[in-house]
Amino acid sequence: MSVPQPTAAERGEHILTVFDTAFGELLAADPAAFRVKFRKMAGSAFAFYRGTACLFYADLEREAHGGPYLDERTGRVWIHGDLHAENFGTYMDANGRLIFNVNDFDEAYVGPFTWDLKRLSASLALIGYTKALSDEQITHLVRIYAASYRERIHALATGAKNDELPPFTLDTAEGALLDALRDARAMTRFGLLDSMTEIRDFERRFSAGGGAIELDAATRYKVLAAFDGYLETLPESSLTRPDSYRVKDVVGRRGIGIGSAGLPSYNILLEGNSDALENDVVIYLKQAQTPAVSRHVTDAAVRGYFQHEGHRTVISQRALQAHADPWLGWTELDGAGQLVAEVSPYAVDLDWSDIDDPEDIAATVADLGRATATMHAAADDSSGHSLVPFSTERAIDAAIAADEEGFAELLVDFAHAYGARARADHQIFVDLFRNGRIPGL
């Protein structure tokens, strides 16, 4: 991809315009949260890239109606929407298995499959740069990612059995993925509860401090009403023990992640799967955001499919993630769509800080390619959702087969060009921020 190179001043104005569209309303409501978010983004080019999916898709918009490997099917599949190299980690699936896979589906939508691959490839260029890898080494990593994605998509498209392509578990994962799974297995529900709650009068309640905000009676009532609406969105398999959903306590939260600045959030403490205090469950309820991709995909059938952003986030995650969190659901609060899910004690993100050996990096990248392909293949006509009524893996496989040689090169060229663009944008952003140029801060 040939990315135009405007002057720093021109690019700075473009960044401010995109930020105003993406963040303006939330920033005006909670500037303090955005000061924290932006200081985190100022820390590195990768942190900036993580927090600016809005800018990434504004730059890709010209491909919305075309581009290599895109047709009426491959341009309209379920995508993650913010697929960078740190949005992978562990979760406990609905069957009680620890799985390593893609995580964080806040930006998920329907769009071109290549957008996920480009966003991941550019993130590899940024990580490679921070580890002082040469351009040739970064090229090699992106080719590995492309090849492993291609290989897995082809296997899925040609009918490989599930036992031939098992998920990444404690039995099948290796290297950094296995390390993350072992770290997750060492976690306990008791440890999570001990960090957030205490026993008072023979019952568990949220502890004061640590980001918890006590709610007034009116807000508590609204949150509990929203919780009742959430219960109606759960699959029957999650409702086998109604007592699991007995509410013990509710608090507001502050200090949530880099992508959720300014969004209201609440934690709800539930009875869980037994009367034992160590089996209590914490779920969070947070206002879902408008995904950056949706501003650049104009398909009315996609936009009209979702009740609100909470519904979109959950439907997308259930489509993209096999055996998703059984506590996952949606609701409304103050007219805004809400995402509801468990605060899981078994969530461990992929940690790149200790993956430094080139062979270890390459092996990890290959696994991310396989995980990406499996995610794309999960969400199609076989997933029970009518929005993508065809076999995603067969459509993608056929598109890549038409130009095998060009596939990896497309991602390599984009990774280098956009990696350089993001590093330059990061410096422009830091200067805008430190010089008071961002309106509202």
Phi, psi and omega in degrees: 000132176265110183267124178302149182244085177289170173292162179300322180294317179296316180295321178300317178296321178296316179300316180297321179295315179296317179299320181297319178294315186281321190244349193308310184294315181291323180296319179297327182283331185210071181300328181299319179296323181284331173298319177295312180303312184290328176294323175296317180294331179291343188294329182196161177297325180292318178297322176298314181299318179302321186270004187229048172302328179301318180289319179304311183284332172298323179288332181270357192305328184296347177268004186302332183242028178166188181128162180303137176071008182250133174220195184294342177259306184290345174272005186215058178242164175294128177233158181290319175091337177217053188274088172246173192290350177258358178268049175226149179177196186257154170206158174267117184279178185295345178264005179083013179263139172281124184236141168259128185196185172296146175225179178061089185257023183299332184258009186294146183197192175247126183187196182291131182296332182292339180295320175299315184293323178292319181296320178294317182297317178296325178293327176295322178297321180291317178295317179301320179297317180294336178265013177059035174281147179287165176301323179295320178292322177295318176304315180300318180295317180294323177296321177297316178300313180298317182293318181290324175297312182300315182297316182289319178299317180296318179298317179293322182291333182260017168089025176300141181283157181301322182287345176276338181231066185291157175292168178280108180234181177301335181271337188244338184283158177224168171059223185297329179293317178294322177301316180296318180295320178292322176298318180295321181294332180283345177287158177224152175298323180298320180298318178296313181298321181296331181279343187239343190224175175211163177265122176229127180054047174066017178223150180277138177221159175294143176280153174285157178079188178065025180094356179281140180238121178293139184261146171284168187299320183294317180293318178302317180299316180296319180295319180293325175294320177295323178299320178299321177294324178300319182303328182288348182263357183278146175293153182303328181297338180275348189252025184290335177235093184305328180298340179302335187259016175289124184278129178258326183195158179220136174221158168279164181227148169226163178084028178279180199298174186299331182271357188240021181302135176083355181267128178300146181212147181221148172249139180235128180264125184241161181299321181084196191276002174202173179285348182295137184295333182282354179258009177299155184235138174253126172245157176244149176235117181223150179294126180282151185258161173287123182289141182302322182301324188296339178285349185235008173241114191262006183297115183294329180294326177290310182301320183281352183286334189255139178292319180192181186291330175296315177300316179300314183299315183290313180300320179296315181295318179297327178287319188273343187236113178295137177054055184294168177318121182293346179270000185288127178196187182220166177197187176233147176214125183053037177079001182250140178293139183237142171263135177235131179201169180284142164279095192278136174284353187249020181265116177231121180281151174299126183254110182278351188296331181253010178260093187239334179290130183306324179291321178293319178299314182298318180295321178295315180299320178300319179294325177295325176297318179294318180296322179296316180297317180297320178297312180298323183285338183291331192254088179203209185299338181272356184268357178090006180248132186278352186291329177238084191271046179205171179280109181301314186295324179289322178296314180293318180302315181293321180295316180291323182299334181291340178205075182300316186294322186283345188297305181295322182295324176303315182287323178297311181299317181294317182302313182292315183294314184280332173300315177295320179298316181293323178294319178292319179298323180300315180294320177299316180298315180301317180294320177299316185292310185290338180260014173070028185270351182272114184301138176096345180257000000 
